[in-house]
C-alpha cells in the first residue's frame, strides 16, 4: 500500500526546496554543490569544532552515532550503531518519542526507515536533508540540518508529509531529538514571572523525565524561557566543560523533554508543545516543525554564548549587524497620562540627553474609549483627539524639527472589551462558546488564525506607516497569555489553534517585513514574555523585563546574555531602584541603552553626566553590540558582576564592573580578563565617571599587555568597596 517506494537511490530535490529556511542568509549563497552520499557511509554534519555522525543500520533505521568535538574524517568511519535519531511511537520504542502519528486507518505506529539524503553547501552554511519513510504506510519524514560552520551553530527541524487515503493525526512532532552519553547531566534553565524574568537554576538530571514547557499560547516565555544548557559529566563553568546550549525558534508553546533512561542515556527532545494540539494532516500536506537551534561547546558556557551571538547577529536577528538607536521612552515617566505639550517637552528632554529617538508608549489612542488606563481602547488605533489634537503626524514633525526620530507603541494582537473593535468584531476574538470571557490585564486575544484578523493587524502597521512615513521605530507589545482558547474561524479544528496562531503572527510579520524590511521593531510582551529566535528574525531587539531596577537588571540581562547578543537586549535608565544614576546608567550600557525617565528632574550635574554617557555609549557601542562577550565574574557566585566585550580584531574592549549589595565589606580578588591578544598592549581608561569623581583604579591610564591582563589581571575593587557602585573601563590597543 505504500505510495513511497523504499529504495536506496538518492533523490535530487529541486534547489528551491532548500531555500525557504535560508531567507536570512540568501545573500550569502553561492551555487550549491549537491553531494550524494552513500548509505553505507556515515552522514557527517559538521561545523568548525563540532560533528554529528549519523549511520544507517542494517534494518535501515537511522542512528545518531556521535555528537561532540569534531574529529578527523577517517575517524567517522569507525562509528556504527548508536541511538535512533528520530524515535517514533508505536513500534518497539517505549521511551518518549519525537513523533507519534495515527494513520488514516487508525494504526498508531510509525516505522521510519532511511531512504536517501543529500547535502548542499553554501558559503559557511551546509544543509543536510535526510528522507525517512514508513515501508508500509505512505508517510515521510525529512530531517533537515543546517550548519553554520564558523559560528559552530546547528539548526534542525523536520517536515512530515503523508499520502494516505485520508487524514492522519500527529500527536507529537518534535523538531529535534539529541542523544547524549555521559556520567552525569546538568540542566541549566531560566524561569520567572512578570518583572522577575530569567532566574537561572542548575540541577542534576536523574532517571526519568524532566520537562520545561509553555502552554501560554501568547506571551509564551512568561514563566519559562525557551533556552537551556545541558552540561555533560559535571556542571560547566564559563570557560570549562562540555555542553550544548539549545533554543527553539518558535513564538508559541514549546516543550523540552529531558529523559534519562535506565542505562543513563539522555534524550533531549525539543519542539512545539503538543499539549492540546493534535495536528490533522491531509493527504499531500506537509507539517513543518520550527527550527531547534543549538551549539556545542567543549569550553564552557562562555564559548556557547559567543557562538550563538555571532550566529544571531549574522543570520538570525533582523539587521543584527547594524547599529541600533538610543531612545527616550515615556512609559515609566508618564504612563498613559500625557498631553501633546508634555510630549513635546519630552522631545526637548530627549534632545538634551542626545538620544536618537523618542518612543511614545501606550495611551495615545482611542476616542469612544480613550486609553487612559489599561481597561479601555485597545484595538482602536486612532489618535486620542483630546490628548493629541494635532495627531501623530504633528508629533513626528515636531520631533523631526528637534532633530530626533519618532517611534510608537502598538499592541496589535489584543482588544479591550471596552473598545469599538470589540463592539464591531466579536467574531475576531478568541472566545469559548458558552463560557464567560476570561480577562488578563482587562484584555482579550484576537484570533490571528483568521486571515481577516491578519489583514487587520497588518493594516494597523501599514496604515500608520503610510500616513506617517516618518515613524522610525515600533514597540510591539503583547500583554497577556492565551486563555479563552477557541477560534470560531477554525471550527472543528480547534486543536490547531496554538500552532496556527503563531503561524498567523509570522504571516503578518512576513508581510510587514516585505513592505518595511528595515524598520526597527522592539519585541515586547509585558516585559520579557516573548524572547525567541522565531520572532527575532522580524524584530531588531526585545524588552527583557518591566523590572528596570538596575540591581535586578544585572541578573536579568546576565541571564539573557547567555543566548542573545547585547544589541537585542534593551536596557533603559529609569528611576526605579535606589541606585545612583551612575550605576543605573552603567547597567543600561551593558545592553542596548535607552532612557525612560523624567529628564527634567535631573540636577545639572546629572544631566551633564547623562549627556556625556550617551556620547560615550555611541562611541563604544560597536564593541558592546558586535564584540565577543566574556562573563568574568558571575553575580550568582559573588557580590559583584564583571563582564567585558571585545571587538573582532582584539584592539578595543569595554569592561564592566558592578559591586552588588553585600552584608559586609566584601574583599574581592583580582579579575583575570579574557579574550585579549596576549601580544598586544592596551591602555586602560576608566570612562563614564560621574562629574566631580576621579578613578581610584591603580592601573588607570596605564598601558598593560594582554598577557598581563589575562594572567595577573586587575584589581577592580581597590580601597573601600561600596555596594551598588560600578565602573566602566575602556581598553584600547596602543
Ligand atoms: C508592558 C510593557 O512591558 C511596558 O514597557 C509598557 O509598554 C506597557 N506594557 C504599556 O502598556
Boltz pocket constraint, residues with backbone or C-beta under 6 A from the ligand:
constraints:
  - pocket:
      binder: B
      contacts: [[A, 331], [A, 361], [A, 362], [A, 409], [A, 477], [A, 479], [A, 524], [A, 525], [A, 526], [A, 527], [A, 543], [A, 545], [A, 546]]
      max_distance: 6.0
